[in-house]
Amino acid sequence: MKLIVGHRNPDFDCFASCVAAQKLYPDHTIVLSGLPQQNLAQYLAVYEEKYPFITEKDLPDKSAESIIVVDTASKERVSQQIQEILERCGNVLIFDHHPDIKEISIKGEKKIESVGATVTILLEEIKRKNIQIDSIDATLFAVAIYEDTGNLLYTTTTIRDVEMIKYLLQNGANLVEISDFIKYDLNYDQKLIMDQLVSNLETIEIEGSPVSIAVAETDKFVGGLNAVSSKLWYLEGMDTLICIVRTGKKTHIIGRSSSNNIDIGTLMTELGGGGHRKAASCTLNSQDVPKIKSMLLQKLKNYVNKGPKARDIMSFPVRVAYAEMSISEVNKIMERTGHNGLPVIEDNKLVGIVTKKAVDRAMNHGLQKHPVKSIMSGKLIVVSPETPLNKIRQIMIENDIGRIPVVENGILVGIITRTDVMRSSFSNAVRSIQRKAVHETVETTFLNVRDIMLSNLPKKISILLRQLGRFGDEIGLPVYTVGGFVRDLLMGNPNYDIDIVVEKDGLSLADLAARKLNAKLVKYEKFLTASLFCKDGLRIDVATARTEYYEAPTELPQVEVSTIKKDLYRRDFTINAMAIKLNQKDFGLLIDFFGAKKDLDSKLIRCLHTLSFVEDPTRILRAVRFETRFGFKIEQQTARLMLDAVHQGYLEKVSGQRLRQEFEKILEEKSVFEALKRLSDFEVIKHMFPGVFYTSSMEEKLRALFMFLPWAENFFEKLNRFYAVMYVFLEYHSENLLEEIRQRYGLSHCFVSELKVIKKMIVPLSKMISLHMEFSDIYRVTQSFSSEAFCYVASYLDSQAQQYLKEFLEKVKGTRLKVNGGYLVKNFNLKPGRLVGDILEKLYCAKLDGVITDESEEEYAKKLIESVFSKVPEQ
């Protein structure tokens, strides 16, 4: 196999260099190690089919015929598995742009040159050989160069990088898309401007298109306002943003838009500036910000197209049910078409909506012959053909509905589904819509919980929290403890996993705390987080208050600096969205923005907004985990949102690795059996594992499995719960489906091979154990079984049979032979080989069954050998 590899947790330059290397060496396969950085992960979610790659778990072995290493020459930056492959490979070629690295530890032919990005070196070779690249390739390569050179501003930038940008633009690199994936770091003055813009942000609607306006003023010059505006645009997730910033005697206007309905470029050109349709700016010699804002709003109307309307995206003709149709007739239509809801028509007019759930309920009550109008919902939310797309999107979110009838003069002329809206907006769908809160609108609650902290926490934890608050006071930063620590404190559950959030600059607090506490500090600057490891073993995680923005459903989020409120709003559920302030003046002040304490007291699991499970479907599994762990109940609307996200196929869009991580956490819960039943209620299991159906038979097997597991985990040195459950889940799968799930969830080839063998013998083997057959008979069948395979066997057994299986395993573990192969060869003049192995196995089986003891082993061995030779005919 020929491979192209880069460093762990690749960024754009690493991945783009892999793609460029593959164009030069097309017989090589790209291998990615670790998790891609967030903006790259978002990119790959869109373009993974164009740029196929494998991960380390897909490598068949630890050898390669040829390896190309990009963006690093240091062995320490690649994974352990890649290091082992590199050590065995004699044909290694390295491309890197870090010539000043202290230790070039990868051996091979090296092309290490002083340029801003590694991909520049490879692009020069692509250009020289006249290898064709398309506009998508050019955009990918350009993002890599811009990101690694700080938009060509870093001192490491060379004329060669600039020449390659020119070459890529000539080949169709898309500047708008490039800007979508470039990350910006703000300096202190820029952050102050950002805070003002956030505070003064308002959104208005112009010709059906939402436009957000933000203003800020300062008497000093601040550069890089384009970067500030772009960051705010991502931070707040807006269609169109226009920032008005006065710096001294001049006022700058910067516009960013993802909408096809607004022409920012021409507007700015009229004002004396310039740019592109979706990104432009201008500078005015005026200090009157309110006047400028008023003028801008007037002029904007001339540059807004009305955009798509309902008639442009609706589906028609519409499949309907007629009011006098029987419920059984409508049920047949739904089953045949797969529709979960149908408009109901009477006298050619729309009179209601009927859902599959209502039909099923009526069928169960024997109402098959009743007219469908008797069970329809007459509460109609409709739009006209002229309703703008943005308005339709807003109606769907605010009313939590997946389909809207289009009505003209009382007549149904079309229908719009959530899929229609997403399709029409492409990747900008999530950016364009406003998330609607699921929690009740409540005033922020402040509650002093200092006494609870002092009484429920160990003294050293209380002291530590006070110290962290004082550190925050020293550098003028608000400090909070958040998340599960707060939740469990209020519930009286021990939890000393301390998560600290600091507004503005968590890394500064982490630096100070590390010095004061004499703790080891590990910083993750790109994510604005750090971890402190104290000498007593305590770990403290510190983060800058941040918000997350999802570019598209199921993708990993972008992280931006924000306030404590927005930091809490990005969390999964209300009960995990509380903070306790630690600064001395307010020490012990519980801050609850979202009614979390009320939900905690009511024992409810409630998500924070209607897009929660669309943005991160793994929260579906987390909701079930918390529900069963605490004995809570998933709130009704949250449950509907979960089920809707499952039905919409969002789980299938999440990587297998992330789903497996969440599923494995559920398997570690004490109430794991109840949790799996709840996952089944929400149809999660069949969507995660195609072909797996949670039947009563499977439920009995899982019940038996989890009855056996605690003992098995104590008995076996190694046991993987995930694999044990997979034996039950996948026992009836075809080879093709089994291979599909193996690849998605990183199951080992050994597991698949063992499952294929064991599932054929599981029924007779379980009967052997249930009938208490000799240990030796069971041993001959199971001697090569893994610990997880024995758990699979236990899933077929009742409690009495499981007890016999335990006795068998304990007997096998405690049975050792004094006689070995060497003894037989030496004392009986035997040659090493199969005969010796057969005799030892018979000897071992006899000892398992209690036929012989330690004292009679040698004599029994002698009899076995005599028996063998007595059957050999004389020559």
ABEGO torsion letter per residue (X at the ends): XBBBBBBBGBBAAAAAAAAAAAAABAABBBBBBEBBBAAAAAAAAAAAAABBBBBAAABABABBABBBBBGBABAAABBAAAAAAAAABABBBBBBABAABABBABBEBBBBBBBABAAAAAAAAAAAAGBBBBAAAAAAAAAAAAAAAGGGABAABBAAAAAAAAAAAAAGBBAAAAAAABBBBBBAAAAAAAAAAAAABBBBBBGGBBBBBBBBBBABBBBGAAAAAAAAAAAAGBABBBBBBBBEABBBBBBBBABAABBAAAAAAAAGBBEBAABBBBBBBBABAAAAAAAAAAAAAAABBAEBBAAAABBOBBBBBBAABBAAAAAAAAAAAGBABBBBBBGGBBAEBBBAAAAAAAAAAGAAABBAAAABBABBBBBBAABBAAAAAAAAAAAGBABBBBBBGGBBABBBBAAAAAAAAEAAAAAABBBBBABBBBBBBBBBAAAAAAAABBAAAAAAAAAAAAAAAAAGBBBBBBEAAAAAAAAGBBBABBBBBBBGBAAAAAAAAAAAAGBBBBBBAAAGBBBBBBAAGBBBBBBBBBBBBBABBGBBBBBBBBBAAAAAAABABAAAABBBBABAAABGBBBBAAGAAAAAAAGBBBBABAAAAAABAAAAAAAAAAAAAAGBBBBAAAAAAAAAAAAAGAAAABBAAAAAAAAAAAAABAAAAAAAAAAAAAGAAAAABBGBBBBAAAAAAAAAAAAAAAAAAAABABBBAAAAAAAAAAAABBAAAAAAAAAAAGBBAAAAAAAAAAAAAAAAAAAAAAAGBBAAAAAAAAAABBAAAAAAAAAABBAAAAAAAAAAAAAAAABBBABBAAAAAAAAGBBBEAAAAAAAAAAAAAAAAGABBAAAAAAAAAAAAAAAAAABBBX
